[in-house]
Amino acid sequence: MKKQNSVFILLIVVILMILMFAEYAQPKRINWNPTYASSDQNPYGAYILHQELAEVFPAQKIETKERTIYESLKRDFKARTHLAQGDVNYLFINRLFDPNPTDFRILKKFVNNGGEAFISARLFNKAVADELEIKTSYFFLNTKDSVSLRLTPPHPFANQTYYFKPGTVTEYFEKYNKTKSKVLAVNSRNQPILIKYPHGDGHFYINTTPLAFANYHMVFNNNAHFVAGILSYLPRQTVFWDEYYKEGRIHDNNRLRFVFSRESLRWAFWLTAVGLLLFIIFDGRRKQRVIPIIKPLPNTTLEFTKTVGQLYYQRRNHKNIAEKRITHFMEFVRTHLYLSTAQFDDDFLNKLAAKTNGDRHEIATLFKQIKQVKAKSVISDAQLLHLSSHIDRVKAAYEGKDLNKVEETKASKQFNNHIIFGVFWLLMGSAAALSYVMTSDGDMLYLFLGVVILGILQIAFGTSQQAKERSNRIRLSKGKKPLKQNSL
């Protein structure tokens, strides 16, 4: 059985390795998704154009911007200089030009100061279209013939026609400001596809055919001259190439090829594969069954004690409880103090007081009360509490504890907690009052009153509880029933 399992696992591993190798060895598929990315060498990337920018703008700096317009122009110190002087061509090539209002406001300021913004997109968001006074549309040709574009006079290339793949450069400007704008390029229907729109000391160059700048068309016929002719309208100065607003990235349908193209993913893949192989070799064999955890039996002593206590409370047989407490106390005297409990004379009381370090008068009072309890058939709640309190005090004295101080410390802590919470609420009320003074908000006034009242009640309740605690200790020492404690 073990050999059969090993062979089966090894067969699965071999099949998986063959499948992975076959997928990885597949020829790379051509990606026709338009990305316009400077690093994308697929047909609709912009790798060739980005490489040729140095030829179009000789001796000029080409900077790739992978951040927003705001970050590129407003935050960068060098870019702030460009923003103020406007000595930059900012190039945007994408399917959709959709900057947020802040970015577009900074771009308008950049152009207003003399900068040149070249935007090539098939679609524009409403804010951009309204600001630049444009509206785009497209035409549909039910033909396989190529589409032609040309530059307008007086450009030196105006007499040349450039042909593009059908269905790729069909957008044009349906509406634009004919008074302010200047048409620089048209399609075969004489519809404008590139206009120059002045803004302050600079210009917006707006184009509707971004696919004309793609790798596929840059190597098709002499279309590179058309692109160079369009970019020749821009002055020779520093160029910012936008890479942030690209909608697409380089995609590869082969998943393993993408994994192996990234060093971190490649390491993760091989570490996972090696770890899986080591697990199969060393941990795949049969193991001993896990020994189940046996939970220990629950301790029911506390539940039993609570049940017995509730039973005594319901019957309210105080005499029976008092006799049991007396019996246990006598056992304590005999086994811990080594005193005979046959008779309770003065000599016994003196020895008991000496061994427990207790008060002679209090011990005498305790045994007087023991005699009274034994003589009665029924006793009250206060008498039972008084007896129990005296017994606890004698035992505490023997153990070196002062029960009065313990109870006072407990009561003092409770009182301090009430005071702390009360002061906290008063401080919160003061903050609310300060906020009301600064903002004149009526809700803050109501909050101030409510919180201050809550703080006063908290302090008053703590003071009342401490007074009742002290009163109860006095009442118990006199054999009276204690007062009922309130709760907040």
PLY file of the C-alpha trace (Angstrom):
ply
format ascii 1.0
element vertex 488
property float x
property float y
property float z
element edge 487
property int vertex1
property int vertex2
end_header
0.00 0.00 0.00
2.79 2.42 0.93
4.63 1.77 -2.35
1.45 2.30 -4.35
0.86 5.69 -2.65
4.44 6.78 -3.33
4.17 5.84 -7.00
0.86 7.66 -7.32
2.23 10.85 -5.72
5.35 10.74 -7.90
3.19 10.33 -11.01
1.13 13.41 -10.09
4.29 15.47 -9.51
5.72 14.44 -12.89
2.47 15.30 -14.70
2.33 18.73 -13.00
5.95 19.46 -13.93
5.27 18.49 -17.57
2.19 20.73 -17.70
4.06 23.67 -16.18
6.96 23.25 -18.60
4.59 23.01 -21.56
2.78 26.19 -20.57
6.01 28.07 -19.94
7.47 26.90 -23.24
4.49 28.19 -25.24
5.35 30.98 -27.67
4.58 34.45 -26.38
1.16 35.66 -27.52
0.77 39.07 -29.09
-1.08 41.48 -26.85
-3.31 43.88 -28.78
-4.54 45.79 -25.75
-3.76 49.52 -26.10
-1.57 50.54 -23.16
0.43 53.47 -24.61
3.09 52.58 -22.03
6.68 53.57 -22.72
7.94 50.06 -21.89
5.31 48.15 -23.88
6.71 46.72 -27.12
3.38 45.20 -28.17
1.54 46.68 -31.19
-0.41 49.24 -29.18
2.29 50.25 -26.75
4.36 53.43 -27.07
7.88 52.04 -26.74
9.07 53.29 -30.17
7.68 56.79 -29.69
9.29 57.11 -26.27
12.63 56.04 -27.72
12.34 58.54 -30.59
11.55 61.54 -28.38
15.25 62.28 -28.09
15.36 62.64 -31.92
12.28 64.90 -32.01
13.56 67.05 -29.12
17.35 66.97 -29.51
19.52 68.05 -26.58
16.43 68.24 -24.35
15.79 66.36 -21.13
13.12 63.61 -21.29
11.57 62.82 -17.90
9.07 60.00 -17.28
6.45 60.94 -14.70
4.86 58.05 -12.80
3.01 60.31 -10.37
-0.04 62.55 -10.57
0.10 65.98 -12.18
-0.14 67.55 -8.72
2.78 65.53 -7.40
4.83 66.04 -10.55
4.38 69.82 -10.73
3.46 71.02 -7.26
5.48 68.95 -4.79
8.75 68.43 -6.66
11.10 71.42 -6.19
12.44 71.27 -9.73
8.97 70.82 -11.13
7.76 73.86 -9.16
10.33 75.85 -11.09
8.92 74.45 -14.33
5.41 75.24 -13.08
6.40 78.86 -12.50
8.43 79.29 -15.70
6.37 77.03 -17.97
9.40 75.75 -19.93
8.13 72.18 -20.30
6.13 70.09 -22.79
3.84 67.73 -20.83
2.75 64.75 -22.98
-0.35 62.66 -22.23
-1.25 59.74 -24.54
-4.05 57.45 -23.45
-7.50 56.15 -24.37
-9.24 58.31 -21.74
-7.93 61.56 -20.27
-9.58 61.67 -16.85
-7.57 63.66 -14.26
-9.22 64.66 -11.00
-10.17 68.35 -10.50
-7.04 69.13 -8.46
-4.68 67.67 -11.07
-6.43 69.47 -13.93
-6.36 72.76 -12.01
-2.58 72.43 -11.59
-2.21 71.54 -15.28
-4.17 74.67 -16.29
-1.93 76.78 -14.04
1.11 75.17 -15.65
-0.16 76.03 -19.15
-1.24 79.50 -18.08
2.38 80.19 -17.03
3.65 79.27 -20.49
3.77 75.48 -20.40
2.69 73.31 -23.34
0.34 70.37 -22.69
-0.10 67.75 -25.43
-3.12 65.50 -24.79
-3.95 62.64 -27.15
-7.03 60.65 -26.12
-10.13 59.17 -27.67
-12.28 60.33 -24.75
-12.17 63.26 -22.30
-14.03 63.62 -19.01
-16.77 66.27 -18.85
-14.78 68.80 -16.82
-11.88 68.74 -19.30
-14.18 68.84 -22.32
-16.13 71.80 -20.91
-12.98 73.73 -20.00
-11.36 73.18 -23.42
-14.69 73.72 -25.23
-14.57 70.46 -27.17
-16.87 67.56 -28.01
-15.62 64.40 -29.72
-17.40 61.95 -31.98
-16.43 59.14 -34.37
-17.35 57.84 -37.80
-17.90 54.23 -38.80
-16.59 52.84 -42.08
-17.98 49.53 -43.27
-14.87 48.85 -45.26
-11.47 47.24 -44.92
-9.75 50.23 -46.47
-7.25 52.10 -44.35
-8.01 55.49 -42.83
-5.96 58.52 -43.81
-4.83 61.57 -41.81
-2.90 64.66 -42.86
-1.44 67.84 -41.43
-2.83 71.24 -42.41
-0.91 74.05 -44.14
1.47 75.75 -43.67
3.19 72.66 -42.23
5.95 71.33 -44.53
4.32 67.85 -44.51
0.83 69.21 -45.35
0.87 67.75 -48.87
1.43 64.19 -47.60
-1.28 61.69 -46.61
-0.71 59.05 -43.94
-2.67 55.79 -43.80
-3.62 53.82 -40.69
-5.27 50.52 -39.84
-9.09 50.57 -40.31
-11.08 51.38 -37.18
-8.13 52.79 -35.21
-8.24 56.57 -35.85
-11.95 57.28 -36.29
-12.48 59.93 -33.57
-12.64 63.63 -34.43
-13.77 66.93 -32.92
-17.48 67.38 -33.53
-17.46 70.75 -31.71
-14.65 73.13 -30.74
-14.11 76.85 -30.32
-13.46 77.93 -33.91
-12.56 81.45 -32.79
-9.84 80.55 -30.31
-8.69 77.14 -31.57
-6.50 76.43 -34.58
-6.84 73.19 -36.57
-3.47 71.49 -37.13
-4.51 68.07 -38.57
-7.62 66.55 -40.18
-8.86 63.14 -41.40
-9.94 62.12 -44.90
-13.33 63.80 -44.33
-11.60 67.07 -43.48
-12.74 66.72 -39.83
-10.28 68.11 -37.24
-8.30 65.58 -35.20
-5.67 67.95 -33.75
-6.32 71.49 -32.50
-4.25 74.11 -30.70
-6.14 75.80 -27.84
-4.50 78.85 -26.21
-4.64 79.27 -22.42
-2.78 82.15 -20.79
0.85 82.19 -21.97
0.76 78.52 -23.09
-1.29 76.14 -25.21
-3.22 72.88 -25.07
-2.55 70.61 -28.07
-5.53 68.26 -28.17
-5.60 65.15 -30.36
-8.27 62.42 -30.80
-6.13 59.64 -32.38
-3.79 58.18 -29.70
-3.42 54.93 -31.70
-1.55 56.92 -34.33
1.33 57.07 -31.82
1.34 53.31 -31.13
4.20 50.99 -32.12
2.15 49.35 -34.86
1.60 52.60 -36.77
5.06 54.02 -36.03
6.59 51.26 -38.22
3.77 51.27 -40.81
4.75 53.07 -44.01
5.98 56.55 -43.19
3.59 57.28 -40.33
6.52 58.14 -38.08
6.82 61.36 -40.12
3.20 62.19 -39.27
3.91 61.75 -35.54
7.10 63.78 -35.83
5.15 66.48 -37.67
2.57 66.69 -34.89
5.22 66.89 -32.17
7.13 69.51 -34.18
4.43 72.00 -33.21
5.77 71.84 -29.66
8.76 74.02 -28.76
12.15 72.42 -28.17
12.32 72.24 -24.39
12.18 69.73 -21.52
9.62 66.96 -22.04
7.53 65.33 -19.30
6.20 61.95 -20.46
3.16 60.88 -18.45
3.09 57.28 -17.31
0.68 57.62 -14.38
-2.63 57.97 -16.23
-2.12 54.93 -18.47
-5.12 52.66 -18.18
-3.38 49.46 -19.19
-0.10 47.78 -18.45
1.80 45.06 -20.22
-0.30 41.94 -20.03
0.83 38.43 -20.83
-1.75 35.70 -21.15
0.86 33.15 -20.12
0.63 33.18 -16.32
3.92 31.39 -15.72
5.75 33.76 -18.06
4.54 36.66 -15.94
5.63 34.87 -12.75
9.11 34.17 -14.12
9.44 37.73 -15.40
9.44 39.02 -11.79
12.43 38.03 -9.66
10.47 37.99 -6.39
7.67 35.84 -7.87
10.22 33.55 -9.49
11.94 32.93 -6.13
8.57 32.40 -4.45
7.57 29.86 -7.11
10.75 27.80 -6.82
10.79 27.91 -3.02
7.19 26.69 -3.00
7.98 23.92 -5.47
11.05 22.77 -3.51
9.15 22.95 -0.22
6.32 20.86 -1.67
8.80 18.28 -2.94
10.55 18.07 0.45
7.16 17.73 2.17
6.27 14.80 -0.11
9.63 13.09 0.50
9.93 13.53 4.28
6.40 14.17 5.51
4.29 12.16 3.13
4.66 8.87 4.97
2.05 7.55 7.36
2.10 9.00 10.86
0.76 7.91 14.23
-2.74 9.11 14.93
-2.88 12.23 17.05
-3.55 11.44 20.70
-6.77 13.21 21.70
-6.68 15.72 24.54
-8.66 14.52 27.55
-10.13 17.42 29.42
-9.84 17.23 33.21
-12.99 16.84 35.26
-14.45 20.21 36.24
-14.16 21.38 39.83
-17.74 21.49 41.12
-16.87 22.54 44.67
-17.83 26.17 44.05
-21.14 25.23 42.45
-21.86 22.86 45.34
-21.08 25.59 47.88
-23.36 28.04 46.09
-26.16 25.46 45.99
-25.87 24.71 49.72
-25.74 28.43 50.50
-28.89 29.09 48.48
-30.61 26.19 50.24
-29.81 27.65 53.67
-30.86 31.10 52.49
-34.24 29.87 51.29
-34.95 28.01 54.55
-33.63 30.95 56.64
-32.69 28.66 59.55
-30.24 31.08 61.18
-29.95 29.00 64.35
-28.65 25.99 62.40
-26.04 28.12 60.57
-24.96 29.76 63.83
-24.47 26.37 65.52
-22.33 25.17 62.60
-20.18 28.29 62.80
-19.76 27.78 66.57
-18.82 24.13 66.05
-16.20 25.01 63.44
-14.83 27.77 65.65
-14.47 25.41 68.59
-12.68 22.94 66.35
-10.36 25.75 65.30
-9.59 26.58 68.96
-8.81 22.94 69.79
-6.71 22.07 66.70
-4.87 25.36 66.13
-4.65 26.92 69.58
-4.51 23.64 71.54
-7.05 24.79 74.15
-9.74 22.73 75.76
-13.30 23.97 75.12
-14.86 22.06 78.02
-15.51 25.27 80.00
-15.31 28.98 79.22
-13.88 30.44 82.44
-11.63 33.47 82.88
-8.48 31.37 82.56
-9.71 30.04 79.16
-10.55 33.54 77.93
-7.15 34.91 79.02
-5.29 32.09 77.24
-7.43 32.52 74.08
-6.77 36.27 74.04
-3.05 35.70 74.52
-2.76 33.11 71.73
-4.86 35.04 69.23
-3.42 38.49 70.09
-7.03 39.59 70.29
-8.90 41.96 72.57
-9.90 40.32 75.93
-13.16 42.24 76.04
-14.10 41.32 72.48
-13.39 37.62 73.12
-15.52 37.71 76.27
-18.33 39.34 74.29
-18.05 36.59 71.65
-18.46 33.75 74.12
-21.28 35.59 75.84
-23.03 35.75 72.52
-22.32 32.03 71.91
-24.10 31.19 75.13
-27.08 33.37 74.12
-27.34 31.71 70.72
-27.27 28.22 72.23
-29.95 29.22 74.70
-32.37 30.46 72.00
-34.36 28.37 69.55
-34.57 31.13 66.91
-32.19 34.00 66.18
-32.43 37.02 63.87
-30.38 38.06 60.86
-28.54 40.71 62.89
-27.59 38.23 65.63
-26.21 35.77 63.07
-24.20 38.52 61.38
-22.94 39.80 64.72
-21.78 36.32 65.73
-20.14 35.64 62.39
-18.39 39.03 62.47
-16.94 38.36 65.99
-15.67 34.91 64.96
-14.02 36.36 61.83
-12.32 39.06 63.91
-10.84 36.53 66.38
-9.51 34.38 63.52
-8.14 37.46 61.75
-6.35 38.53 64.94
-4.75 35.06 65.18
-3.60 35.34 61.54
-2.15 38.78 62.18
-4.83 40.68 60.25
-6.89 43.65 61.32
-10.33 43.00 59.87
-11.44 46.54 60.54
-8.53 47.90 58.53
-9.17 45.42 55.71
-12.80 46.48 55.49
-11.87 50.15 55.77
-9.29 49.76 52.98
-11.87 48.07 50.75
-14.41 50.77 51.45
-11.76 53.45 50.87
-10.89 51.98 47.45
-14.55 51.96 46.46
-14.89 55.54 47.64
-11.78 56.58 45.72
-13.13 54.96 42.55
-16.33 56.97 42.87
-14.33 60.16 43.41
-12.10 59.45 40.39
-15.09 58.82 38.13
-16.80 61.90 39.51
-13.77 64.09 38.79
-13.54 62.53 35.32
-17.12 63.49 34.52
-16.51 67.00 35.85
-13.47 67.34 33.58
-15.52 66.13 30.63
-18.14 68.71 31.52
-15.45 71.41 31.63
-14.29 70.39 28.14
-17.87 70.56 26.90
-18.27 73.99 28.49
-15.08 75.23 26.81
-16.32 73.89 23.46
-19.63 75.69 24.00
-17.82 78.97 24.71
-15.72 78.62 21.54
-18.45 77.36 19.16
-21.73 78.54 20.79
-23.18 75.12 20.03
-26.36 74.53 22.06
-25.85 70.77 22.07
-22.53 71.22 23.88
-24.33 73.22 26.59
-26.75 70.35 27.22
-23.83 67.93 27.24
-22.02 70.13 29.78
-25.02 70.20 32.13
-25.62 66.45 31.86
-22.00 65.49 32.45
-21.59 67.86 35.42
-24.76 66.49 37.05
-23.49 62.95 36.48
-20.15 63.82 38.12
-21.85 65.39 41.17
-24.11 62.34 41.58
-21.09 60.02 41.33
-19.22 61.86 44.10
-22.35 62.09 46.29
-23.06 58.39 45.88
-19.47 57.48 46.82
-19.65 59.63 49.94
-23.00 58.08 50.92
-21.69 54.53 50.43
-18.63 55.20 52.58
-20.82 56.63 55.37
-23.10 53.58 55.24
-20.09 51.24 55.36
-18.83 52.86 58.53
-22.32 52.82 60.05
-22.70 49.12 59.30
-19.47 48.25 61.07
-20.71 50.11 64.14
-24.14 48.41 63.96
-22.56 44.96 63.61
-20.38 45.57 66.62
-23.57 46.36 68.59
-25.46 43.34 67.27
-27.80 45.31 65.02
-28.85 44.52 61.46
-26.70 46.37 58.84
-28.15 48.91 56.43
-28.77 47.84 52.85
-26.09 49.03 50.41
-27.26 50.86 47.30
-25.82 50.41 43.84
-25.23 52.98 41.15
0 1
1 2
2 3
3 4
4 5
5 6
6 7
7 8
8 9
9 10
10 11
11 12
12 13
13 14
14 15
15 16
16 17
17 18
18 19
19 20
20 21
21 22
22 23
23 24
24 25
25 26
26 27
27 28
28 29
29 30
30 31
31 32
32 33
33 34
34 35
35 36
36 37
37 38
38 39
39 40
40 41
41 42
42 43
43 44
44 45
45 46
46 47
47 48
48 49
49 50
50 51
51 52
52 53
53 54
54 55
55 56
56 57
57 58
58 59
59 60
60 61
61 62
62 63
63 64
64 65
65 66
66 67
67 68
68 69
69 70
70 71
71 72
72 73
73 74
74 75
75 76
76 77
77 78
78 79
79 80
80 81
81 82
82 83
83 84
84 85
85 86
86 87
87 88
88 89
89 90
90 91
91 92
92 93
93 94
94 95
95 96
96 97
97 98
98 99
99 100
100 101
101 102
102 103
103 104
104 105
105 106
106 107
107 108
108 109
109 110
110 111
111 112
112 113
113 114
114 115
115 116
116 117
117 118
118 119
119 120
120 121
121 122
122 123
123 124
124 125
125 126
126 127
127 128
128 129
129 130
130 131
131 132
132 133
133 134
134 135
135 136
136 137
137 138
138 139
139 140
140 141
141 142
142 143
143 144
144 145
145 146
146 147
147 148
148 149
149 150
150 151
151 152
152 153
153 154
154 155
155 156
156 157
157 158
158 159
159 160
160 161
161 162
162 163
163 164
164 165
165 166
166 167
167 168
168 169
169 170
170 171
171 172
172 173
173 174
174 175
175 176
176 177
177 178
178 179
179 180
180 181
181 182
182 183
183 184
184 185
185 186
186 187
187 188
188 189
189 190
190 191
191 192
192 193
193 194
194 195
195 196
196 197
197 198
198 199
199 200
200 201
201 202
202 203
203 204
204 205
205 206
206 207
207 208
208 209
209 210
210 211
211 212
212 213
213 214
214 215
215 216
216 217
217 218
218 219
219 220
220 221
221 222
222 223
223 224
224 225
225 226
226 227
227 228
228 229
229 230
230 231
231 232
232 233
233 234
234 235
235 236
236 237
237 238
238 239
239 240
240 241
241 242
242 243
243 244
244 245
245 246
246 247
247 248
248 249
249 250
250 251
251 252
252 253
253 254
254 255
255 256
256 257
257 258
258 259
259 260
260 261
261 262
262 263
263 264
264 265
265 266
266 267
267 268
268 269
269 270
270 271
271 272
272 273
273 274
274 275
275 276
276 277
277 278
278 279
279 280
280 281
281 282
282 283
283 284
284 285
285 286
286 287
287 288
288 289
289 290
290 291
291 292
292 293
293 294
294 295
295 296
296 297
297 298
298 299
299 300
300 301
301 302
302 303
303 304
304 305
305 306
306 307
307 308
308 309
309 310
310 311
311 312
312 313
313 314
314 315
315 316
316 317
317 318
318 319
319 320
320 321
321 322
322 323
323 324
324 325
325 326
326 327
327 328
328 329
329 330
330 331
331 332
332 333
333 334
334 335
335 336
336 337
337 338
338 339
339 340
340 341
341 342
342 343
343 344
344 345
345 346
346 347
347 348
348 349
349 350
350 351
351 352
352 353
353 354
354 355
355 356
356 357
357 358
358 359
359 360
360 361
361 362
362 363
363 364
364 365
365 366
366 367
367 368
368 369
369 370
370 371
371 372
372 373
373 374
374 375
375 376
376 377
377 378
378 379
379 380
380 381
381 382
382 383
383 384
384 385
385 386
386 387
387 388
388 389
389 390
390 391
391 392
392 393
393 394
394 395
395 396
396 397
397 398
398 399
399 400
400 401
401 402
402 403
403 404
404 405
405 406
406 407
407 408
408 409
409 410
410 411
411 412
412 413
413 414
414 415
415 416
416 417
417 418
418 419
419 420
420 421
421 422
422 423
423 424
424 425
425 426
426 427
427 428
428 429
429 430
430 431
431 432
432 433
433 434
434 435
435 436
436 437
437 438
438 439
439 440
440 441
441 442
442 443
443 444
444 445
445 446
446 447
447 448
448 449
449 450
450 451
451 452
452 453
453 454
454 455
455 456
456 457
457 458
458 459
459 460
460 461
461 462
462 463
463 464
464 465
465 466
466 467
467 468
468 469
469 470
470 471
471 472
472 473
473 474
474 475
475 476
476 477
477 478
478 479
479 480
480 481
481 482
482 483
483 484
484 485
485 486
486 487
